[in-house]
C-alpha cells in the first residue's frame, strides 16, 4: 500500500444507545489505526453534512452510505471503512487496508438468505447469493447460487433433496439436485465425483454481507449506490441498506437466475434497477472473512454463532445463552483474540472432513443484537435502552470470559468498560 494513501473510517453513534456503545468502538479502532481519519458521527455533528436532509426520508442506515459518499467526494479519500458503533476493533484491519483493487470488501452476515419485500403486504422474493462450493479435481459445478427457501430446506436435520440453481463455467444456467445425509463423508464425495454422480454438492456458506462492517475503494460504487437511491431505483426494503449492499455485490449472478419481467412483479423498481444495471460494468467484490470454514479471520457476526443458521431471533429468551456457547470459548494467543472452529459451526449439510478449518482471529467483534430497532429519527424511542443495558451487562458478566475482557482492556483500549455495570445515561 502506498504510504500516502488517504483512508477514512465512518461510524454512526447516533441515539443514546449507540453513543454509549460507540465510545469503545471509537477507542478500539483508533488503537489499531492511528493513521486513518475517523469521522465519528453523533447527534452533535450529524447536521454538518449536506446529506443530513435525506435522513428523514431514507433513515440512518441508508444515511451511512450517503455520508460515506459525501466524505469520499469532499475530502478526496481513496478508501473508506464503515463500522457500526456496536463493534469492537480487535486488530489492524489488513484485509481492508491492504486491498486497493476491489470496489467493495464485504464481511459475512449470519448464514441466512435475503428475502426482498418492498412493503409488508407483498410476498417476499427470494434473493440469490452465491454459495461457496467444494471443487475437487473431478467435481466441478461452477458457481452455486442458493435462495433462502433452498437454504432453509437444507438445514433440516434430515434434509430433503433440493433443486438448486447454479451457473456453470460457460455461464449457462443449470440445476443441481443436492442431498446431504448426515453420514456423508469427504471420501464419499470423492468417490461420487469420480463416478460423475452429481447428486451431492457441498455448499460452504451463504455470502450475504452485513452492512455494519464494510470497506469501499474509490468513489464509483458509493456514487452509484447514492444515485440509485436518490432516483428511486432501489426502494426501502425489509433489509434496508443491507439489501442495497448485497444487490450491488451479487446482482450480476442473481439476475441470470431470474426472469426480471415476470418474477419481479409487482416489484417494479427491481425491473428499473435491472435496466440501469445492464448499462454498468460489474463491480469487483471480495469477502474479508470468507469462505468461512477456510478463513483465518472473522470480521463480523460469525464468531458468535456456533451453528451458522438456526440462531434464536432477537428478543428470544435463549438468544444470549446461545451466543455464550461460542463466546465462552474465545481465547488469546500472542496478543490476538481467536474463536475456535469446531464441528458445531456446520449446518448438517456441510462436511469439511479432510479440509483445513483453522481457528479464526477475531479482527472485529460485532454485537449485532438489534439495538437500533427502537430508533426513530435521531432519538431513541425509549423502549430499547433498558433492553440494551441488560444485553450488554450479560455480555460483561456472563458471555465474555475473563481472557476476552482482559484482551479488550489491554489491546483495544476499553478501559474499565468491562469491569462495571453498563448504564445508558
Secondary structure as UniProt FT lines:
FT   TURN            3..4
FT   STRAND          7..12
FT   HELIX           16..32
FT   TURN            34..35
FT   STRAND          37..41
FT   TURN            43..45
FT   HELIX           46..48
FT   HELIX           50..54
FT   HELIX           55..58
FT   HELIX           60..75
FT   STRAND          79..84
FT   TURN            85..86
FT   STRAND          87..89
FT   HELIX           94..97
FT   STRAND          104..106
FT   STRAND          114..116
FT   TURN            120..121
FT   STRAND          125..127
FT   STRAND          129..133
FT   TURN            137..138
FT   STRAND          143..146
FT   HELIX           148..154
FT   TURN            157..158
FT   STRAND          162..167
FT   TURN            169..170
FT   STRAND          173..179
FT   TURN            182..183
FT   HELIX           186..194
FT   TURN            195..196
FT   TURN            198..199
FT   STRAND          203..206
FT   TURN            211..212
FT   STRAND          213..217
FT   HELIX           220..230
FT   TURN            231..232
FT   TURN            238..239
FT   HELIX           240..256
FT   HELIX           260..263
FT   TURN            264..266
FT   HELIX           268..277
FT   TURN            278..279
FT   STRAND          285..287
FT   TURN            292..294
FT   STRAND          297..298
FT   HELIX           301..304
FT   TURN            314..315
FT   TURN            317..318
FT   HELIX           319..327
FT   TURN            328..329
FT   STRAND          331..333
FT   TURN            334..335
FT   STRAND          336..339
FT   HELIX           343..345
FT   TURN            348..349
FT   TURN            353..354
FT   STRAND          360..362
FT   STRAND          364..366
FT   HELIX           371..374
FT   STRAND          375..376
FT   TURN            377..378
FT   STRAND          379..380
FT   HELIX           385..394
FT   HELIX           395..399
FT   HELIX           402..411
FT   TURN            415..416
FT   HELIX           417..419
//
